[in-house]
Amino acid sequence: MPKTSTKIAMRSAPGSRANESSQGQADERISKSRVDVPQQESRMNRIARRAHEIYEARGGKDGKALEDWLQAEREIDEAMGET
């Protein structure tokens, strides 16, 4: 929703060269963030899934969530670097 309101505000003065430049920059930032977000979500989902697998492999004992997450993060990042 904030992206829509930002675009509306930026288009409030049509024909303005400064406005057109700002709009182009805003569109570029939005486009870049849309490209980065799915990759980041995919990475986060993979890490969460792997951390849960590690937790289950340990017998489901609580108290090591951070260690599980960090191990999963290392494994996923290493696997993503190889592809």
N, C-alpha and C positions, 0 to 999 in steps of 0.2 A: 504494500500500500504506500509506503513512503516514496517509492520510485515513481509512482503515478503522480503523487502530489508535487514532487520535484519537477517532473516534466511539465506539468500544468503551469507551475509558477514560472518556469523558464520560458514558456511560450506565450506569456502574457503580453509581451511587446513584440509582435511579429514585425519582420522587416528590419529589425535592428541588427547591424553587423556584429556587434558585441554579443548580442543574444544568440545569433546563429553560431558564433564561435563557441560560446559556452555550451550551447545545446550539443554541438558536435563532440566536445570534450566529455560531456555527461554521458552521451550515448556510447562513446568509446569505453568509459569506465564501467558502465553497466554491462556492455558486451563482454569485457574482460572478466568481470566478476561472475557472469553467468557461465563462462567457460571453466573457471577455476572451481566453482562451487561443486558441480557434480563429481569432479575428480576428488576433491577433499572429502565429500560425503562418502564416496566409495571407500576411500582410505580409512576413514573413521569407522565405517560399518565393518570393514574387514578386521580392523584392530579389535573392535568390540567383540566380534564373533570369536576371534582367536583367543582373546583374553578369557572369554567364557569357557572355551575348550580347555584352556590351561587350568582354570579353576576346577572344572569337572575332573580333569585328570589327576588333580591333587586330592580328590575325594570330596570336593565341595566344602572344604573347611574355610571359614571366614578368616579375615585378618591379613590377607596378602593381596588385596585388590590392586594396590599400586604396583607391586612387583609383577603381578600377572599382566597388567596393562603395559608396563614398560617392556617386558619380554615380548609381548605380542607386537608392540610398536616396532621393536628392533627387527623381529622376524618379517613383518609385513613390509617395512621400508627396504629391507635387504631383498626381498622377493620382487618388489616393485622396481628396484634398481637394476635387477637382472633382466627385466623384460624390455 
